[in-house]
Structures are given as structure tokens and as C-alpha cells.
């Protein structure tokens, strides 16, 4: 599961226009939210929520979901920076050993 998502993220990073005609934060975050929701449904996990908790534990503690956290808290509403941060943060999250432990125990 993590390897597939990491491959997609690498492909988006290398060739964003293959995924989005006009790449921006909202398209990327919507795509990833949908992808993670699908994984949540198929594997009976809660990756979207765990990613939000992971981000909140790294930085300022809020009740904001990851889609808003990255844009508002991490990138100060800078959509271009948020786009880059989203790819960076989700890759770090997927490589974090705590992610696998938390998802596999569900």
C-alpha cells in the first residue's frame, strides 16, 4: 500500500501534468484525499485521520484536517508552497515506522 502511493507521488512530482492539466494544491489534495479514502474503505483503515494526527503531532496542535492544515498552518495560505509541502509531508508520513504500526494494528 505505501509503496504504491509513494510511486504515485514520485510520478506526480516528476510529471505533474500527466495527472492534472493545471497542477495546483487543491487538485493534488483532492486527488490524494480521494485515493486515501479509497484505501480506507478497501483496507478498513483510517489513513486520512492518521495523517492529520501525524501532522498535528509534528507541529501546532489543532483540530484541522490535513488538507487545511498544510495550506493554512504549514504554508500560510501559499498554494505553491502547500503543493510542495503536501508531497514532502505525505512521503515522510508513509516512511514513518509509526504509520505502518498504527495502520496494521487496525
C-alpha positions in Angstrom: 0.0 0.0 0.0 2.7 2.5 1.0 4.9 1.6 -1.9 2.1 2.1 -4.4 1.3 5.6 -3.0 5.0 6.5 -2.9 5.3 5.6 -6.6 2.3 7.7 -7.5 3.7 10.6 -5.5 7.0 10.3 -7.3 5.2 10.2 -10.7 3.2 13.3 -9.8 6.4 15.1 -8.7 8.2 14.2 -11.9 5.3 14.6 -14.3 2.5 16.7 -12.7 0.8 17.5 -16.0 0.2 13.8 -16.6 -2.2 13.9 -13.6 -3.5 17.4 -13.7 -3.8 19.8 -16.7 -3.1 22.7 -14.4 -1.4 21.3 -11.2 -2.3 23.2 -8.0 -2.7 22.4 -4.3 -6.4 21.9 -4.5 -6.3 19.4 -7.3 -3.5 17.5 -5.6 -5.1 17.5 -2.2 -8.4 16.4 -3.6 -6.8 13.6 -5.6 -4.9 12.3 -2.6 -7.9 12.7 -0.2 -9.9 10.5 -2.7 -7.1 8.0 -3.0 -6.6 7.7 0.7 -10.4 7.5 1.3 -10.5 4.6 -1.2 -7.6 2.9 0.7 -9.5 3.5 4.0 -12.6 1.8 2.5 -10.8 -1.1 0.9 -8.5 -1.9 3.8 -10.7 -0.7 6.6 -8.2 1.8 7.8 -8.3 5.5 8.7 -5.2 6.8 6.8 -6.7 10.3 6.3 -7.3 10.7 10.0 -3.9 9.2 11.0 -2.2 11.6 8.6 -4.0 14.5 10.1 -3.0 13.3 13.6 0.6 12.8 12.5 0.8 16.3 11.1 -0.7 17.8 14.2 1.7 15.9 16.4 4.6 17.3 14.4 3.6 21.0 14.6 1.0 23.2 16.0 -1.8 21.1 17.6 -5.2 21.9 16.1 -8.3 20.0 15.1 -7.8 21.0 11.5 -7.9 18.2 8.9 -4.7 17.6 6.8 -6.0 19.3 3.7 -6.4 22.6 5.6 -3.5 22.1 8.0 -0.9 22.1 5.2 -2.4 25.0 3.4 -3.2 27.3 6.3 -0.8 26.2 9.1 2.3 25.0 7.2 2.2 27.1 4.1 0.5 30.2 5.4 -2.1 30.1 2.5 0.7 29.9 -0.1 -0.8 27.4 -2.6 2.5 26.8 -4.4 4.4 26.1 -1.1 1.5 24.0 0.1 1.7 21.8 -3.1 5.4 21.1 -2.4 4.8 20.6 1.3 2.0 18.1 0.8 4.2 15.8 -1.3 7.1 16.2 1.1 4.9 15.6 4.3 3.0 12.6 2.9 6.2 10.9 1.8 7.6 11.4 5.3 4.4 10.1 6.8 4.4 7.0 4.7 8.1 6.3 5.5 7.5 6.8 9.3 7.6 3.3 11.0 4.8 4.5 13.3 2.5 4.8 10.3 2.8 1.1 9.5 2.4 0.1 13.1 -0.7 2.2 13.5 -2.4 1.1 10.3 -1.5 -2.5 10.6 -3.0 -2.8 14.1 -6.4 -1.6 12.9 
